[in-house]
Amino acid sequence: MTNEQRPPRIVSVTSEIAASAARIFELIADPALQPLWDGNDNLGHAAEGQRVRAVGDAFTMRLTTGSIR
């Protein structure tokens, strides 16, 4: 069977988090907190005051390499 003939493989994962939806949203909405919980070792620092409040809001993050995203 070739790759084109194989049906797509679907994988799913479920995880329970012992925190309220409000607490989780606070962690996600404040980019300055992201390096504390993300687990991605390339996140360095996000300046305070960049809280995400609405769809389309953007923020910048300095990576551990020094580049800014």
C-alpha positions in Angstrom: 0.0 0.0 0.0 1.4 3.4 -0.9 1.2 6.6 1.2 -1.5 7.9 -1.1 -3.7 4.8 -0.4 -3.4 4.8 3.4 -6.2 6.4 5.3 -5.2 9.4 7.4 -4.1 8.5 11.0 -5.9 10.5 13.7 -4.3 10.8 17.1 -6.0 12.5 20.1 -4.9 13.1 23.7 -6.9 14.2 26.7 -5.5 15.7 29.8 -7.1 16.9 33.0 -5.7 20.0 34.6 -6.3 20.8 38.3 -7.0 24.4 37.7 -10.0 26.6 37.0 -10.7 27.9 33.5 -10.1 31.4 34.8 -6.6 30.5 36.1 -5.7 28.8 32.8 -6.9 31.8 30.9 -4.8 34.1 33.0 -1.7 32.1 32.2 -2.5 32.1 28.5 -3.5 35.8 28.3 -0.4 37.1 30.0 2.6 36.5 27.7 5.1 37.4 30.5 4.0 34.2 32.2 4.4 31.9 29.2 8.0 31.0 29.8 7.1 29.7 33.3 4.6 27.1 32.1 5.1 26.5 28.4 7.9 23.8 28.6 9.5 25.1 25.5 13.0 25.9 26.5 13.5 28.5 23.7 11.2 31.1 25.3 13.1 33.8 27.1 11.1 36.8 28.1 8.0 38.8 27.2 7.7 42.4 28.5 5.0 43.0 31.2 1.8 44.8 30.0 1.2 42.8 26.8 -1.9 41.0 28.1 -4.1 39.5 25.4 -7.6 40.9 25.7 -9.2 40.3 22.3 -9.0 38.3 19.1 -6.2 39.8 17.0 -4.1 41.1 19.9 -0.4 40.5 19.4 2.6 40.5 21.6 6.4 40.1 21.3 8.6 37.5 23.0 12.4 37.4 23.2 13.7 33.9 22.6 16.7 32.5 24.4 18.6 32.9 21.2 18.0 36.7 21.5 15.7 37.0 18.5 12.3 38.5 18.9 9.0 36.9 17.7 
